[in-house]
Amino acid sequence: MTSIARTAYPRFQHHLSENELNENFLPTDEEIAYMRKNSRGDLGRTVFLTLLKSCQLLGYIPQISQVPPYIFQYVSTQ
C-alpha cells in the first residue's frame, strides 16, 4: 500500500530523521532574506519559515495545527 506521504494529499510523517529535517527544512540564504523582508518578530519568522518549507515539502500550505512540534523546534533553532 502506498504511504500517505506519497498520495495526492501528502501529510507529515510522525517523525523525520535528522537528515530529512536538514534536507527539507534547512533554510537557504534566499529564504532567510525573504523571511526577514516579509515577517516580524521571532515567532512570526518561525511560523513564516515553517509554513514556507512545509509548502515546499507537501505542495500545499498546511494548517498550523497540522505541523508537528518537532518541526517548529527544528526551524526555530536554525
Secondary structure, DSSP 8 states (H G I E B T S, - for coil): ---GGGSSS----S---HHHHHHHH---HHHHHHHHHH--SHHHHHHHHHHHHHHHHHSS---GGGS-HHHHHHHHH-
